[in-house]
Amino acid sequence: MHRAVKVLLAVPDEAQAEIIALIDAVTAQTSAIEAPDLATAFGEWCWLSTRSTAT
């Protein structure tokens, strides 16, 4: 989660809003979505493709 926050804060405000809108759109499709599903939606570079137990 910390990595996600760092990435989100490192981009301009407009990009943050777009990223959040994309995540909302993808997660609205199902409540049981998994991180690999989001990584697939956003590409291999996505931080969600790496699993972390740290919160």
Backbone as ProteinMPNN parsed JSONL, in Angstrom:
{"seq_chain_A": "MHRAVKVLLAVPDEAQAEIIALIDAVTAQTSAIEAPDLATAFGEWCWLSTRSTAT", "coords_chain_A": {"N_chain_A": [[0.822, -1.187, 0.0], [1.968, 1.23, 0.744], [3.727, 1.709, -1.343], [1.964, 2.143, -3.414], [0.762, 4.549, -2.657], [2.972, 6.28, -2.766], [3.506, 6.213, -5.52], [1.124, 7.254, -6.563], [1.133, 9.835, -5.479], [3.268, 10.899, -6.787], [2.586, 11.706, -9.286], [1.034, 14.184, -11.458], [-1.865, 16.113, -10.352], [-4.093, 15.882, -12.115], [-3.537, 13.463, -13.394], [-3.636, 11.783, -11.191], [-6.366, 11.847, -10.605], [-7.369, 10.593, -12.895], [-6.22, 8.046, -12.656], [-7.409, 7.142, -10.28], [-10.075, 7.141, -11.108], [-9.961, 5.132, -13.067], [-9.28, 2.891, -11.493], [-11.533, 2.815, -9.84], [-13.483, 2.261, -11.795], [-12.709, -0.268, -12.702], [-12.798, -1.806, -10.34], [-15.463, -1.583, -9.691], [-16.755, -3.406, -11.2], [-16.707, -5.898, -9.993], [-16.808, -7.184, -6.689], [-15.0, -8.962, -5.808], [-12.516, -8.686, -6.922], [-9.111, -9.267, -7.723], [-5.665, -8.402, -7.056], [-3.906, -9.246, -9.228], [-5.728, -9.139, -11.349], [-6.234, -6.398, -11.58], [-3.661, -5.57, -12.225], [-3.433, -6.692, -14.725], [-5.274, -5.131, -16.073], [-4.03, -2.643, -16.012], [-1.457, -3.011, -16.988], [1.846, -4.562, -17.312], [3.753, -3.101, -15.913], [2.535, -2.229, -13.678], [2.302, -1.591, -10.204], [0.608, -3.182, -8.802], [0.957, -5.717, -9.667], [2.777, -6.984, -8.165], [2.837, -8.847, -5.287], [2.403, -8.0, -1.92], [2.829, -8.331, 1.551], [3.004, -6.38, 3.339], [1.504, -3.59, 4.954]], "CA_chain_A": [[0.0, 0.0, 0.0], [2.84, 2.41, 0.787], [4.253, 1.916, -2.693], [0.867, 2.711, -4.205], [0.611, 5.952, -2.264], [4.118, 7.007, -3.314], [3.313, 6.336, -6.969], [0.0, 8.154, -6.813], [1.515, 11.199, -5.126], [4.357, 11.34, -7.659], [2.052, 12.145, -10.578], [0.224, 15.406, -11.36], [-3.23, 15.958, -9.836], [-4.987, 15.393, -13.171], [-3.246, 12.043, -13.587], [-4.158, 11.102, -10.003], [-7.813, 11.714, -10.778], [-7.596, 9.585, -13.932], [-5.857, 6.744, -12.085], [-8.458, 6.779, -9.329], [-11.271, 6.824, -11.893], [-9.742, 3.817, -13.676], [-9.372, 1.881, -10.432], [-12.956, 2.734, -9.477], [-14.22, 1.606, -12.879], [-12.36, -1.691, -12.726], [-13.255, -2.481, -9.126], [-16.924, -1.556, -9.638], [-17.249, -4.568, -11.939], [-16.842, -7.027, -9.075], [-16.252, -6.918, -5.364], [-14.013, -10.004, -5.522], [-11.386, -8.498, -7.83], [-7.806, -9.529, -7.132], [-4.595, -7.539, -7.553], [-3.452, -9.599, -10.582], [-6.717, -8.662, -12.313], [-5.976, -4.97, -11.779], [-2.393, -5.457, -12.926], [-3.732, -6.988, -16.12], [-5.974, -3.974, -16.62], [-3.156, -1.479, -16.102], [-0.204, -3.356, -17.646], [2.868, -5.276, -16.546], [4.507, -2.162, -15.079], [1.708, -1.842, -12.539], [2.746, -2.028, -8.875], [-0.329, -4.179, -8.296], [1.339, -7.048, -10.117], [3.626, -7.574, -7.137], [2.101, -9.048, -4.036], [3.12, -7.59, -0.724], [2.061, -8.542, 2.77], [3.14, -5.162, 4.146], [0.397, -2.644, 4.816]], "C_chain_A": [[0.871, 1.258, 0.0], [3.384, 2.737, -0.6], [3.193, 2.565, -3.577], [0.697, 4.192, -3.912], [1.749, 6.783, -2.846], [3.95, 7.243, -4.813], [2.223, 7.353, -7.268], [0.373, 9.606, -6.527], [2.603, 11.764, -6.038], [3.869, 11.842, -9.018], [1.221, 13.411, -10.388], [-1.209, 15.105, -10.915], [-4.197, 15.402, -10.878], [-4.791, 13.898, -13.407], [-3.753, 11.231, -12.402], [-5.649, 10.843, -10.161], [-8.14, 10.645, -11.815], [-7.305, 8.183, -13.405], [-6.945, 6.262, -11.137], [-9.739, 6.403, -10.062], [-11.144, 5.454, -12.553], [-9.871, 2.701, -12.649], [-10.821, 1.705, -10.009], [-13.752, 1.975, -10.535], [-13.957, 0.107, -12.903], [-12.922, -2.407, -11.51], [-14.768, -2.475, -8.998], [-17.525, -2.772, -10.334], [-17.475, -5.769, -11.036], [-16.23, -6.668, -7.735], [-15.16, -7.914, -5.018], [-12.783, -9.88, -6.418], [-10.072, -8.68, -7.069], [-6.764, -8.606, -7.758], [-4.098, -7.946, -8.939], [-4.433, -9.151, -11.665], [-6.507, -7.18, -12.608], [-4.677, -4.763, -12.539], [-2.589, -5.734, -14.408], [-4.389, -5.787, -16.785], [-5.035, -2.803, -16.869], [-1.805, -1.767, -16.744], [0.812, -3.978, -16.715], [3.633, -4.37, -15.593], [3.806, -1.865, -13.768], [2.233, -2.414, -11.236], [1.825, -3.078, -8.294], [0.053, -5.589, -8.71], [2.262, -7.73, -9.119], [2.839, -7.675, -5.854], [2.988, -8.657, -2.866], [2.235, -7.828, 0.479], [2.149, -7.33, 3.678], [1.955, -4.245, 3.909], [0.833, -1.259, 5.189]], "O_chain_A": [[0.545, 2.238, -0.669], [3.487, 3.904, -0.978], [3.501, 3.435, -4.392], [0.509, 4.994, -4.827], [1.514, 7.875, -3.364], [4.218, 8.336, -5.312], [2.39, 8.215, -8.131], [-0.034, 10.507, -7.261], [2.831, 12.974, -6.058], [4.661, 12.348, -9.812], [0.753, 13.684, -9.283], [-1.7, 13.989, -11.08], [-5.027, 14.549, -10.564], [-5.757, 13.159, -13.598], [-4.244, 10.116, -12.578], [-6.13, 9.745, -9.882], [-9.082, 9.874, -11.636], [-8.055, 7.244, -13.675], [-7.354, 5.101, -11.192], [-10.415, 5.448, -9.679], [-12.113, 4.695, -12.594], [-10.504, 1.68, -12.915], [-11.288, 0.579, -9.836], [-14.596, 1.143, -10.204], [-14.874, -0.69, -13.1], [-13.466, -3.503, -11.635], [-15.316, -3.293, -8.259], [-18.677, -3.126, -10.082], [-18.363, -6.579, -11.303], [-15.246, -5.931, -7.667], [-14.456, -7.73, -4.025], [-12.083, -10.867, -6.647], [-9.954, -8.287, -5.909], [-6.961, -8.091, -8.859], [-3.881, -7.067, -9.772], [-4.019, -8.82, -12.777], [-6.593, -6.758, -13.761], [-4.591, -3.886, -13.398], [-1.977, -5.079, -15.252], [-4.088, -5.467, -17.935], [-5.218, -2.053, -17.828], [-1.063, -0.824, -17.023], [0.668, -3.933, -15.493], [4.115, -4.835, -14.56], [4.409, -1.313, -12.847], [2.575, -3.595, -11.168], [2.219, -3.801, -7.378], [-0.472, -6.559, -8.162], [2.503, -8.933, -9.222], [2.247, -6.699, -5.393], [4.182, -8.958, -2.845], [1.034, -7.562, 0.439], [1.442, -7.257, 4.683], [1.46, -4.139, 2.787], [0.034, -0.324, 5.135]]}, "name": "protein", "num_of_chains": 1, "seq": "MHRAVKVLLAVPDEAQAEIIALIDAVTAQTSAIEAPDLATAFGEWCWLSTRSTAT"}
